[in-house]
Amino acid sequence: MEIKICQLTDPNSPYLPQIIKWQYKTWGKKDGLRYDCVESNIRHSIMKDRIPLTYIALVDGELAGYHQIDLHDMEARPDIYPWLINLFVVKKFRKQGVASALLKHVPNVLKKLKINHLYLYTSVNGMYEKFGWEFVEMIEPKMKHQDKFVRLYKFTAKNTLK
């Protein structure tokens, strides 16, 4: 099984419709967003050399997941940026190293963008630390679909895999 991480730069990519569907089903609907709003957001994240960016994971050429880099992700914390957002792996490929491959690719993204840190929030405990992310604090995201409190993490370019 070969996992390849690629930056999505083609606005006509055949992968876009599936990413848009996943995004809408996983987060958009829960946030009360219309499908066309989610589609617009994803389509506008197809940049080559500036944020927002979208990275996809291909397993033997098949779309298996994605994540994005964006300037904003949490209304409760507009003071911190940029963010790793929307880490998603389709069920068929979970527990096969796809999320790990996406997370291991983060230092390459930081180097390319010439930035030294990223933030993310999640309700998952114990996963991101394995990839050099540092727990910052528990925070109330104030979003419809989120738990009352979530974990805020920071990745710094100097961090290495544990």
Secondary structure, DSSP 8 states (H G I E B T S, - for coil): --EEEEE---TT-TTHHHHHHHHIIIIITTTT--HHHHHHHHHTT--SSSSSEEEEEEETTEEEEEEEEES---TT-TTS--EEEEEEE-GGGTTTTHHHHHHHTHHHHHHHHT--EEEEEES--SSGGGGT-EEEEEE----TTS-SSEEEEEEETT----
